Amino acid sequence: MPKANELIALSLPIIGFAAFILALAFSIAPAQADKPSQETEAYCLSCHSNPDLSMTLPSGEVLSLFVSPEVLQTSVHNPAGIEC
C-alpha cells in the first residue's frame, strides 16, 4: 500500500494539470461580434441602398435586394454587431 507522501507526490502533477486547464478555460474570452464598421455598412449600402436592386429566382419570382439605410440603423442586428 503506498504511503501518504507517495500518493501526494503522484497526485501533484494531475492537480497541476487540472489547474492549468481551468485557468486556460477561464482566460479565453467568449466570442462577441464587434460593432458594425461604418466602412462595411457603407460598402454594402453602396449597392443595396438602390431601390431598384433585385434578383430573379429560378422560380421567376423577383426578390428585392434593397436595404433602407434608415431601417438598418434601427434594426435589431445593428446594436448586436451583426454586419451585412
N, C-alpha and C positions, 0 to 999 in steps of 0.2 A: 504494500500500500504506500503511495507517495506521501511524503511529508508535506506539511502545510507550506513550507518555504518553496518546495518544488512546484506545488500547484500554483502558487502566486507567480513564480518565475515563468511558468508555462502560459499563464493567462495574460500576462502583461502585454505581449505582442498583439494578442487578439483584442484586448481592450483598447490599445493604442490605435490599431487599425480601424476599429469601430468608431472611435472618437474622431479620427481623421475623416472618415466617410461622412459622419454627421456634420462636421464643420464645413466640409466641402458642399454638402447639400444646402446648408443654410447660407452659404456665401454666394450662391448663384442667384442672381436677381430674376424674378419672374419676367416673362416676355410681355412687353407692352408696346402698343402702337404709338409712334411718335405723333405729335401734332402734324396735321397736313401741311406740307410745304406750299407756300404761295406759288412757287415755280411750277410744282406738279399740277396744281389746280389750274394755273394759267395755261400750261401746256395742253391739258385735257380740254379745257374750255375753248382753246383756240379753234377747235373743230366742233365740239359738242354744244357750243352756245349758238350754233347756226340752227334756227328753227326748221330749216329745210333738210337737215341731215337725216337720212333714213337708209334702211337696207330692206331688200326684198327677200323674204324667207322662201325656202323651197316650195312651201305650200302656196306661194303667191301673195301671202299677207305682207303688207308693208309695215315695218316696225320703225317708229321714230327713235332716233338716237340723240335727240335734243335733250340737253340738261340746262335748266334755268340756273344762272349764277345766284339769283336771289333764293331760290329753293334750296340750292346746295348749301348756302350759308346757314340756313335754319334746319338742315337735315340732321337726323339723329346720328348719321355717320360722321359728320364734321367734328363735333366735340369728342367723339370716341377715337379720333385719329385715323379713321379709315380713309385712305386716299382713293382717287379714281382707279 
